[in-house]
Amino acid sequence: MLGVEGPASNLEIQIAASKVARYAVRESGDTLEMMERPAGGLSLVLADGQGSGAAAKALSHLVARRAASLLAEGVRDGAVARATHDFLYAHKKGRVSVALHIVSVDLTTNTIVVSRNSDCPVIVVDPVHTHVYDQLCTPIGLYPRTRPVIIEVPIAPGITVVVYSDGVLHAGERAGQPLDVVATLEGLLRGERRELAGPGEAQAVADGLLAAAIAQDQGRPQDDVSVVVVAVRPLSPGGDTARRLQVRFPIL
């Protein structure tokens, strides 16, 4: 939880992530990193390595740590995505790919910025509309001069930004019943509004989309599944301003 100051005051940023590995694979090939930005705010890196298992994990970990180190040094998000691509392309000679999302809560511009190199779209839900950003772009590592697609939205009450890996994108396809991600998200947010009398909590949204993807694969995920949700919500009157991070990590 991150309190926001300045023009977007009396709000809080809720950040939640939920992930599982492919069925019968111990380690997910997706890697998630989070770091505080030097000028304030937070950045998250979601890297989905080609394939699954240990090799994919090593690849995604390499990319995520590289991107995280550049973000921590204050490099701008788009430049981080391009530099990480150049590093991977040179290191692996264009033989492997990584789908990369960088999501930043930028308190200097009071915006949420998403840098996307992935087939998976970015979904932004505001109090009125659902926006799907699915412009054509390629994962990093395969082709020279690969660049990210940049999405930027203002920090405003009721905004929910969702990014995910291709375990969500392709959930249910083998059974001929692909997951409708937009309808699932809208249902989760409406449901949370009924139960909580307010916009959906980020963790509930992330957990709900993860559960829907697993259910669509009949309880046996066909790929690594990761969901990251960034939500802007009103700060509770009289609530404390402490920043908190919570992690639950089952050991199976």
SVG drawing of the C-alpha trace seen along z (x, -y; Angstrom):
<svg xmlns="http://www.w3.org/2000/svg" viewBox="-24 -19 50 52">
<polyline fill="none" stroke="black" stroke-width="0.4" points="0.0,0.0 1.4,-3.4 0.0,-6.7 0.0,-9.4 0.8,-13.0 0.5,-16.1 -2.3,-16.6 -3.6,-13.1 -3.8,-13.3 -6.1,-11.4 -5.7,-8.3 -3.9,-5.0 -2.3,-2.7 -3.0,0.9 -0.7,3.4 -1.3,7.1 0.2,10.1 -0.9,13.7 0.9,16.4 1.1,20.2 3.3,22.5 2.3,24.7 0.6,27.9 3.1,30.5 6.0,28.0 7.5,27.0 8.9,23.6 7.1,20.9 8.9,19.5 7.5,16.0 9.5,13.7 8.1,10.6 10.3,7.9 9.3,4.7 11.4,1.7 11.0,-1.8 11.7,-4.6 14.5,-7.0 12.1,-10.0 9.2,-8.3 6.7,-5.7 7.1,-2.1 7.9,0.0 7.1,3.7 8.6,5.9 6.8,9.0 9.0,11.2 7.7,14.4 10.5,16.5 10.2,18.6 9.0,22.1 8.5,23.3 10.4,24.9 13.9,24.2 15.2,22.9 12.4,20.4 12.9,19.3 16.6,18.6 15.8,16.6 13.0,14.5 15.0,14.0 18.0,12.7 15.7,10.2 13.7,9.1 16.8,8.4 18.4,6.5 15.4,4.3 15.0,3.8 18.6,2.6 18.1,0.0 14.8,-1.2 16.5,-1.5 19.1,-3.8 16.5,-6.1 16.5,-5.1 13.1,-5.9 10.8,-3.0 10.9,-2.9 14.7,-3.2 14.8,-0.3 12.7,1.9 14.9,1.2 18.2,1.6 17.0,4.9 16.1,6.1 19.5,5.1 21.2,7.0 19.1,10.2 19.6,10.0 23.4,9.7 23.6,12.2 21.5,15.0 22.2,14.1 18.5,13.6 17.7,17.3 15.2,16.8 12.4,14.4 10.9,12.9 7.5,11.2 8.1,8.1 5.8,5.7 7.1,2.8 4.4,1.1 5.3,-2.1 3.5,-4.3 5.2,-7.6 4.6,-10.3 6.5,-12.9 4.0,-12.8 1.1,-11.4 0.6,-8.7 0.7,-4.9 3.0,-4.0 3.0,-0.5 5.8,0.5 4.7,3.6 6.6,6.1 4.1,9.0 1.2,10.5 -0.9,10.0 -2.8,6.8 -3.0,4.3 -6.4,3.7 -7.4,0.4 -10.8,0.2 -12.0,-3.2 -15.4,-4.0 -17.1,-4.2 -15.2,-2.3 -12.9,0.7 -10.0,0.0 -8.0,2.8 -4.5,1.9 -3.5,4.6 -1.4,2.8 0.9,5.2 4.3,5.5 6.9,8.3 8.6,9.9 12.2,8.8 15.2,10.8 14.4,11.9 14.7,9.0 17.0,6.0 15.6,2.6 12.6,4.0 10.7,1.3 7.9,1.3 4.4,0.0 3.9,-2.6 0.6,-3.2 0.1,-6.1 -3.0,-6.8 -3.5,-9.4 -3.6,-8.4 -7.3,-9.0 -9.9,-7.4 -11.3,-4.1 -8.6,-3.3 -7.6,0.4 -4.6,1.5 -4.2,5.2 -1.3,7.0 -0.8,10.7 1.2,13.5 0.1,15.8 -1.1,18.4 -4.1,16.1 -4.2,15.1 -4.4,18.8 -6.4,20.3 -9.0,22.7 -8.0,22.7 -7.1,26.4 -10.6,27.2 -12.1,24.8 -13.3,22.5 -11.0,19.5 -11.2,17.2 -13.0,13.9 -10.6,11.8 -12.5,8.5 -15.8,10.0 -14.1,11.7 -12.5,8.5 -15.7,6.5 -17.6,9.2 -14.9,9.2 -15.0,5.4 -18.8,5.3 -18.9,8.1 -16.4,6.3 -18.4,3.1 -21.5,4.9 -19.7,6.7 -17.5,3.8 -19.6,0.8 -16.6,-0.5 -14.2,0.3 -12.7,3.7 -9.6,4.4 -6.5,5.2 -5.8,8.5 -9.3,9.7 -9.2,8.8 -5.8,10.5 -6.9,13.7 -10.2,13.8 -8.6,13.6 -6.0,16.2 -8.7,18.5 -10.7,18.0 -7.7,18.9 -7.0,22.0 -10.6,23.1 -10.8,22.5 -7.8,25.0 -9.9,27.5 -7.6,27.0 -4.4,27.9 -2.8,24.7 -1.3,25.3 1.3,22.5 2.7,20.3 0.0,17.9 0.7,14.5 -1.5,11.5 -0.5,8.0 -3.1,5.5 -2.5,1.8 -5.6,0.0 -6.2,-3.6 -8.7,-3.9 -9.8,-6.6 -7.7,-6.6 -10.0,-5.8 -10.7,-8.8 -8.6,-8.8 -6.6,-5.8 -2.9,-5.6 -0.3,-6.4 2.0,-3.5 3.2,-1.7 2.9,2.1 4.0,5.1 2.5,8.5 3.7,11.8 2.3,15.3 4.6,18.0 3.4,21.6 6.1,24.2 4.8,27.4"/>
</svg>
